C-alpha cells in the first residue's frame, strides 16, 4: 500500500504551529475578557511619578495701598493675648464605600420554582483600593484670620456710647517665619477707642504695626471699638479685617480677610412689643436656611403687625411670601394683619446671596417690627441678626485640587483624564490592547491555516519499498 512521505522538517513546523495558535488564542481571550488589566498598570506608573511633584501653593489676594493714607503706619504692633481654644470639628461621617457588585436579585415569590437554569451573574472586575491622597506641603508664606462679632447687650440702650472689644485671631500657616500686618475697616457709627499700635488712615480704615511670627504660631489681639449711641439707626452694620504676611524669598505678600457683624439687641425698649430673629446660614452649595422672624404683641389690645427686613448688599429675598412685597433690592416689607393681644406671629423668608457676599461673611441684617393698635401710639423695635456662609471658610487655591481616588481609581489618574467626559485615555489604552490581541489571534489562525494547506497540497512521494519477509 502506497504511503505519503511526510518530511521530518514539515512535521516539526506543524507541531510548532499548534502552540502558537494556543498562545495567541489565550492572550487574546484573556485581554478581551479582563479589560480591567488595561487600566491597572498605567495609573500605578503615573502615581509613582506624580507623588514626587510638589503641590501648587495656595494663592492669596495681594493687598494694595489705600489711596486715603493720611499718616505713617505705626511701627509697633498691637499687644497680643492667648487665642481662644480651637474648636474640634465634628467627626466625619464614614460613608460606605461604593461597590461594583451585581444588582440584587428580586425577592423570591411564592410561586413554584421553575426548572429553567438561572441566568449567569455578570462578571465583576476586581475592585482595587483607592490610593491615599498625597498631603500637599505647606507654602513658604501663608496666613489666616478669624474674627468674633461685636455683640451689644441691652445696656447699650442706656448709654451715650459703648466701648467694647473685637477679638481677631491670626495664624501663620506658612513654613517659614514671616512678618504679619493687620488692617481693619469699621462701619459708620463705630470708631477706634484707642487700640495701641493702630492708627486711622481714612475712610474708616485702620492699619497696625507688624508682628514677627514663627511658622505655625497662633495668637489673638483685641481691638478697642466705640459704638455710638445712635449707631442702631444705621443697622445693619458690618466691618472687615485683613492680614498680610511677607516672608524672605517669597515674591510679594500673601493675605486673608474676614468680615464681622455688629449685632444690636432688640430695641429701643418699648413696652407691649417683642421681636426676635434667628441667624441665617448658607451651606457650601450656596443654599440658605432662610430667615425666621417672630413678632409678639405683649400689650393688652389688638394691633396691626408689620415686619420689615433690611439686608446687606448682595443678599436678597428672591421670592417674597404671601403678604410681603419688595420695597427695594435690600428691603422687604411684610404685613401680618391683626395680631391679637398676647399672640405671636412667625414669618419665614427665603434668602439668597451672591458668591461675593458669601465670601465676605459674616455679615449683619436688620429686622424692624411694628405694632399699630386701634387706639394709642404705634410701637416699634428693631434688632440685628447674623449672616454666615460656609464659602467664607473655604481656602482659595491657585489651581483646582486633584480629586481623591474613588472606586479603585488612583488620585493620580486625574492628571490623565481628558476633556471628553473623563477616562478617555484609559478607554483608548484598553481598546488598543484588545485590537492588538485580536490581530495576534488572526495571525495565529492564518499561520495554522497556511500550514494545514501546505500539508494537504503537498505532492505525494514515490511508493515506499515494502519490507521483504
MOSULGI-V431086 format. One line per field, one symbol per residue. phi: phi as a letter, one per 30 degrees, with the letter a starting at -180 (. if undefined). psi: psi as a letter, one per 20 degrees, with the letter a starting at -180 (. if undefined). burial: I if it has 9 or more other ideal C-beta (glycine too) atoms within 8 Angstrom, else O. A space follows every 10 residues. Layout:
phi = ???
psi = ???
burial = ???
This chain:
phi = .dbddcdddd dddddddddd dddddddddd dddcddddcd dedddddddd dcddddddcb dddcdddcec addedcdddc bddddddddd edddcdddcc ddddddddcd dddddddddd dddcddccdd dddddddddd baabbbbdcc cccddedcbd abcbbcdbcb bdcdcbebcc cbbbbcddjb bdcjddibbd cjiidbbbdc ccbdeidbab bccdbccddc dddcddbbbb bbbbbbbdic didcaabacb ccccdeleeb djbbbabddc bcdddjdcdi ccbbbcccdc bdadcbbbcc cddjcbcdbd deicbcdaec bbcbccidcd dicbccbbcd bbbdeddddd ddbbbbbccb bcddbjddcb bbacbcbbbd ddcdddbdbd dddddbhicd dddddcdddc jjiddddddd dddddddddd dddddddddd dddddddddd ddddddddd
psi = ppqpopqhgh hghhhhhghg gggggggghg hhhmihhiig gghghhhhhi hipqqqqqrq poqrqpijpi rqpqipqqqr rpqqqpppqq pqpoqppprk rqqqqqqqri qqqriqqqqq qqppqqppqq pqpppqqqqh pqqqqqqaro oqriihikqh rppaqopppq pojriqqqpp qpqqpqrpiq rpklppjqqp jqkipqqrrq qopqpiqprq qppppppqhj hhijqqpqaq pqqqppqpjp orrqrqqqrq qooqrpaqpp qjqpqqqrqp qpahiiqqir ppppppnjai qqqpqqpppp qrpiprognp rpiqqogrhj pppppiapoq pjqppppppq prqqhghhhi qqrqrqppqp pnrhprqqpp rrrqqqorph hhippqqhqp qpqrqplipq hihhhjprjk ipjghghhgg gghggghghg gggggggggg ghghhhjpqp rqpqppqq.
burial = OOOOOOOOOI IOIIOOIIOI IOIIIOIIOI IIOOIOIIII OIIIOIIOII OOOOOOOIOI OOOOOIOOOO OOIIOOIIOO OOIOOOOOOO OOOOOOOOOO OOOOOOOOOO OOOOOOOOOO OOOOOOOOOI IOOOOOOOII IIIIIOIOII OIOOOIIOOO OIOIOIIIII IIIIOIIIII IIIIIIIOII OIOOIOIIIO IIOIIIIIIO IOIOIOOIII IIIIIIIIOO IIOOIIIIII IIIIIIIOOI OOIIIIIIII IIIIIIIOOI OIIIIIIOOI IIOOOIOIOI IIIIIIIOIO IIIIIIIIII IIOIIIIOOI IOOIOIOOOI IIIIIIOOIO IOOOIOIIII IIIOOOIIII IIIIIIIIII IOIOOOOOII IIIIIIIIII IIOOOOIOOO OIOOIOOOOI IIIOOIIOOO OOOIIIOOII OOIIOOIIOI IOIIIOIIOO IIOIIOOIOO OOOOOOOOO
